[in-house]
Amino acid sequence: MRFDNTNFKSYGSENIKGLNSERIVAMMMDTAGTIVAQGLDYQNIKIGSSSTLYAYLPALTDTSLSFVTTGYITINPTLDSLWQVISRTKTIPVVKKPGGLKNGDIYLFQGDDAWFIRRSKAIKLKPYAIEPVGSMVLNDYYYLQIWPGNRITSWNEGIGLEGRIDGDIASNKNFLKGDFKTLWCEQGAFIFSGGSLYELTYNNGKVNSRCVLSNFNIEMPLCIAYRPDLNTYFIGTGTQGLFAVKVSDFIYAKIPAESGPENYYTIGKTLEDDIIVNNAIVHPDNTSSYVPLHNTYSRAIYTDSADRVYYEHDFKLCRYNARTKILDENMLQLDNRLMAILPVVEDGTLLLFTHNAIYKTTKEGEIIWQHKFLQKLTATTLLPLKNGELLLGTTEGVKWYDMKNHTITRSILDSFSIRTLYQDKQNRLWISTDGKGSFLYAQQELFPLPPGPKGAFGSIHSFIEDANGNFWLPTNNGLYKVPVDALADFATGRSKSVFCFTFNHANGLRTNEFNGGAIPNYQWLQDSALILPSINGLIKFYPTRLQSVFPQERIFIDEMSIDGHSVALTGIDETIQLKPTFRTLTIKVTCPFFGNKEDLRLEYNLGKNNDQWLPVPASGIISINTLPAGDYALMIRKAGNNSDTLNSSIAIQIIVPPFFYQTAWFFAGVVLLIICLGYWYSRIRLSRLKKENIRIEEIVELRTEELNAAIQQLENSEKALKQSNHVKEQITAIVLHDIKSPLFSLRIAGKSLVKNWNNSNEENLHQAIALDQQIGELSRFTDQFFSWAVSQQEHFKVQKTKFSLQQLFVDIESLFKEILQVNNNKFSITETTIQCYTDKEILVLILRNLVDNANKNTENGIISIQATVLPEGLQIQVSDTGKGLNAFQIENFLNRDKAVKNGRMGSVIILEMIDKINGELQVTSEPGKGALFTIKLQSTDFTF
């Protein structure tokens, strides 16, 4: 079985040619580092590869090997001969249990037989009286035997030294009773007992022990592998499978239960590196004590030189003296949550920043001055700058705030809510928002940061710069480490990629979700430890000790198939020769990296364009479909590595030969054949073309005649259509004219009837008056419709003339004098000397319609007309004191489509006539206060 930290892959008789039994009884490494195994029938299996490109494969080997129970195997004929002698003296089958040292020495204890074997020499040793519970190689060059009661014998150069194991295991009751299991691997010797794993070391004849895992209850541990670089143990069991145990890179202090949930935001620190968090103080030795600070919701904290801790509780400024243990509550009532506390070194005062205001106070909480933020800002974070300036992070972007004048001088990212701000050693500004991404502001230019692994950089809680030029970025989806300059180069386009190291559950974090939105929300300790808040515990770690190196393991090709048929890796070299007809080449790659899987990101490139790298899918399978003929280089690399990094990439040459019809000889033959066929075809084609030309000429003549006839027909149709339109226009004019005359006569007759109705009764008089009004309405409609119809005719043109506006107003007054008396209205005309240059008839029509409309909507009122010269042109106003118009009526009046729909012919005519003379109509009115209609003409349409 093979495990690459992602997949298990088994090898059996179908993979290993000649294998009789699939049951493996032993597997270990020889002194040269080669892994070998032995089957039940003593077949030896060697695991190796014939190429640096392809994964290691098991294969049978004829090499005679001396397998051991613990340690390294070797080729030792002396051991094999000695064992044959020992086994012949036994009446029952016995199991050989030798221990092999790295230098090739072997210890063999079998009942009364005890031997030390060095090369071809076997030295008789004193046998043990009682068989030990466990035996193993120690420090590669020593052999250790262990009995109950912590009795041991350590062997060096064939000499045994009795003693005991010192250290943590000496107090393990299960171990003392003999209930333990010895486990060995190339990286160390271990004992598992009572749910704990102990690592043994040998120094100056003494064996010491250290507990490396505890509370780890497994059954039947059989073997172990240890990766010191990753601090990870791999333990195989007889019944429960394989365990991979990562010792956490992070330290969590045990917080008292009464302190409340371990969901932290802001972090304070005393001069002695005591950490102040929610209702607790955590000491440098990771012990903690409960303190009733009631600061669970506090987002700001400050500790002065006397270890007095200032913070906020329920909108009140509080202070806790970490030395005297005295708590001062309710020092100052605040207007909102406290966001930050900054000391003023010059006068020993404090600046308190809430979400909405700034307070300057004494350290006793007395207010010196208070200023509210302008523009109703809601501040979320801040960053002090030089010269009395602050960077304010708000719910509406980043603001440069002048503390002297309390004004905002600049602003960026106004549509983003800001979470944190940081200015690095090169004065570059790093900005994180609430879930909307992060940004770099440098040289007065804003650059978006990459989204990060799994979009983690959408909300970065802190930009923490260490002494080595790295950023530590806590997010809602893990902790990331990236060089500051590399991230800046990528953001500004100076580099095409950037690599971030990931730390999450796989590294021992309880949660991937960190917290922020507080000042401060991290602390450096004097011993270089970094403290970070999370939603599940206070995290402590040492950035300088945390392993963050690129994966060093090699990239292998694990499987390959062409068009669904598997290809034996042992049968090909570093060049893949494909057939021209191939459809799909499938290559599965693997990299046995046992660190955080997020740090291994494979990508590949096919061809010569090395800028286009594609990510290798999580399955590791790369599919290449139907390539044109040519030579290709398939490059597979680890993202973030450069060409100088060990085992950073592999390259495979792929050759696709051309089809026979793509070869040079084939093309040459085709060209010669085409030339011959072309000559023969041209001769035949020339003859046919002559005959075809004659036939085409005949067809062209016929089509020309038909086309001329069609053109004549179209011309006749056009004349007929124009004549038809002319007739329609005449009919419209005649009908409207004929209707207008009798209607006007009826109106005159109606007026006469009203004037001479002296002998009629009152009821008849009212009827006659109504008749007169209805005929008048119909007459006015006919006039309006006639004028509009004329303007719609095809040949209508505007006739501009110069005329006196005063005379035009007098004419309108004369025309409407009697009509206004019906509603008991009066005219008011402001005298003017303006000479107007436009189409007089159209202007009269417009003004008549406006006056008529005003008269209809006014009773016992005044209708006014006046003209005014403004810088932008001539303005003629018709106003009334009638019932006025509301906004809806004004909209309907000025909307031509709605006027037609509602039957308002007057407004339709007015709007269209206004367009004819290039004018503009405006209406202002309030219900009950009359209406004002304003006609605006261009400045060239009048003189004085």
C-alpha angles and dihedrals in degrees: 000000000000124000123190096179090267110048139021116225124188128208122201142150091306089060102032110061113225096011110149102186127030092202112104117206100179139016128172145131128270124224090268092058097254117140114228132175136193128218128218092266093049096261109154120224123198121200113211147116134240092212138038089232102059132068120258113269130195118242135168116262132196092212112125109231132183105225119208134197094232133013130013128342121226142170105269119157090183091064092047092051093045091050092052089055092047095047092052090058093055122089094204129042113271133196119238111234110179126157119222124207124210093251090058097260116139133204117202123187117176115158107289092359118089122166141172110206123196113178105304096345123093119195120198114235133194107270121230120255094218123030110249120243091231142008131187147153114269126203089349093277105056134068121217130198120190130198132182116281091044095283116153142173117206116198124211123173089344094308119117123216120193121214144108139276113258127204134042098344094059090081096045106115094200091053092049089053090053095253100135144103126225116221127186137187135160090268098054154322119267142181122208115204136151095356093308132105120214128195116216127211131183122217130162094343094311128111117214131186135209127190108235100168130027137178088029108138114187133149128237102357107199108171143004141204123191130199107198092185090058097030087229130140124206111199123185119205135195096235110012104051128230124339123200109197119188115196105224118256087207134072124219121197117222105246121204112257093233090061089075134229116354093238105129136187117158122035127202129195136200127213089263092055094255107155119224116208137145106336091325145088117214117204126214091256088060094251116127142194135207119253120176096229095143088214099135093123097036115124098181134052136169132183119200128208091273091057092251108153118213120197142141130259122179093342091310129115111238133184131203123191106216091197102046094028089228117148120205111195129188096021091153136003110232130202094229145350114319111248103180143353119212126183120228102219095193097063104012094245131130133240111213117197120196124178090270110022150027123234126192109202142163118252086260092062099256112147116238095176139339131205129184118219115258124242091029091280121183107211119208104174140352143207123201115230132185128283096032095301128133133198108223120200108206140169085263103049139281117322130193102222122199106214093195096056098020091231135131113242102178141008139193136176091026093171094055132083107227122224106177141358130202134175113205129211091274092053093251113149118229117197132189125191133201100274096318099098138269131272144201118219112197134151091004090301130112121223125185116230120230115270089248128218109334090352092294094145091066087094119017113185097200141001101220114185117199129203092265096060097260130133118225106203119192111198141164089269107043142306119288135196121203134157109259095224093045091054091047092048091052094046092050094045098250091120132031100220142023129196125216125194112226128219118184142122089325089063094050102271114149090217137009092219116094126186134234140146092112139097113259104013098166138035136203115216127212092253089058094259118145122217120206132178123232137171089258112038145333109282124215125182142147111243092197091056098043112106111236110159129139114265106274097191118111125255112239136191103234103178138004134189136176117208090343095309116118118238120214107237091209090063099059136062128211093297123074115208112201131189118246089241096056117130107188134013111195121193123181115202130191138183116196095220112158098188126088106325091219089067092061111073114162121200134178141206130197120200133005099307098096093177094071105075119169125202116251107239118252088254089061091232119136115193121199117188130202107329122197116245113286147085118290136184116214108203121193119185144162112257112245095025124110128215091265094058115105113260090354097146148357131214130208124192115223120193122193110186119211124254115259089257089057094059124105094244091054092050092049092052092047091051092051091048092049091052092053094044090046093056093048092045093049091056093052092041093053091056093048093047092058091055091044092052091057091050092047092052090056091049092048091054091052093046091048092056091049091048093051090051091051091050091052090050092052092050091052090049091051092052091048091051092050091049090050092052090048092052091049091052091050092048091051092051094046094047094048092044093049092049093048097057100054091042090054090049090051090052092052091047090050092052092049091049091054094048095048098040096108099128097044126098121256096256093058089048091057091049091051090049091052090049090052092051094048092048088049092053091049091048093051091048090051091051091050095045091047092052092047092048091052091053090053094057116111097243098042113135134181111250108206118201135165115248142154116267090205092058091047090053091049090051091052090048091053092048095051100034096102094034092057090052090065089068092033091245128150135212124238113189121179110219116243140176096205117135111211125208111202141085101311096197093053092048091049090050091051094047092045090053092047093047091046090050091048091050091051092054098041132073125180088358145112128262112201133196124189139159126215134183115224130178090256095049147282119334123196116186129196113189137172139188094227133119094297131211133277124223093265092052092048090052091050091048094052095041109085095197093052091045092056091046091051094046094247097149093166095061091045090055093045093051094046093045091049088055090051092060094038093247136141130228124208127183126199122176147141124207110266095011102080130247136273119209114192123195114197120197129185121269091250093061099077146040136187 
